[in-house]
Amino acid sequence: MKISAVAALLLAASALPAAAQSGPSVQEQMACRGDASKFCAEHIGKPPQMNACLRVNKSKLSDSCRKVVESRGG
């Protein structure tokens, strides 16, 4: 199943913890896009649940996504 570029960016944006004051950069969104789809797809469109899911799965995340999650309080 293909995800359009816009949908993928929205998915990644919702994957980042809400603790940060500003929204995620494009680089942060891209870093977590695959991990969010792989480990937390059932939480797409639900930012609080997505954030919690990524934190729970932090040890399984790619290095780049793990760094983003940790930098945003996860």
C-alpha positions in Angstrom: 0.0 0.0 0.0 1.5 3.3 -1.0 1.2 6.4 1.1 1.3 9.7 -0.7 4.0 12.1 0.2 1.6 14.4 2.0 0.0 11.6 4.0 3.5 10.4 4.9 4.5 13.8 6.2 1.3 14.1 8.2 1.9 10.7 9.7 5.4 11.5 10.7 4.3 14.9 12.2 1.7 13.1 14.3 4.4 10.7 15.4 6.5 13.2 17.3 5.9 13.9 21.0 3.8 17.0 21.7 6.2 18.2 24.4 8.1 20.5 22.0 6.9 24.0 21.5 7.3 24.1 17.8 6.2 21.6 15.2 8.6 19.0 13.8 11.0 19.9 11.0 10.8 18.2 7.7 13.9 16.3 8.6 12.4 15.0 11.8 9.2 14.0 10.0 11.2 12.0 7.5 13.3 10.4 10.2 10.2 8.8 11.8 7.9 8.2 8.9 8.9 4.5 8.3 9.0 3.7 12.0 5.6 5.2 12.6 4.1 3.2 9.8 5.9 0.0 10.9 5.3 0.0 14.7 2.4 2.3 15.3 0.2 2.3 12.1 -3.0 1.8 14.2 -2.4 5.2 15.8 -2.2 7.2 12.6 -4.2 10.4 13.1 -4.1 10.1 16.9 -1.0 12.1 17.9 -1.1 11.3 21.7 -1.4 7.6 21.0 1.2 7.7 18.3 3.6 9.5 20.6 3.1 6.9 23.4 3.5 4.1 20.9 6.8 5.5 19.6 8.1 5.9 23.2 7.1 2.3 24.0 8.9 1.1 20.9 11.9 3.3 21.2 14.3 0.4 21.4 13.1 -0.8 18.0 13.2 2.6 16.2 15.8 3.5 13.7 18.6 5.6 15.1 17.4 8.7 13.4 13.9 8.4 14.7 15.0 7.4 18.2 17.1 10.6 18.3 14.1 12.7 17.3 11.8 11.1 19.9 14.5 11.6 22.6 15.1 15.2 21.6 11.3 15.9 22.0 11.0 14.4 25.4 10.4 10.8 24.6 
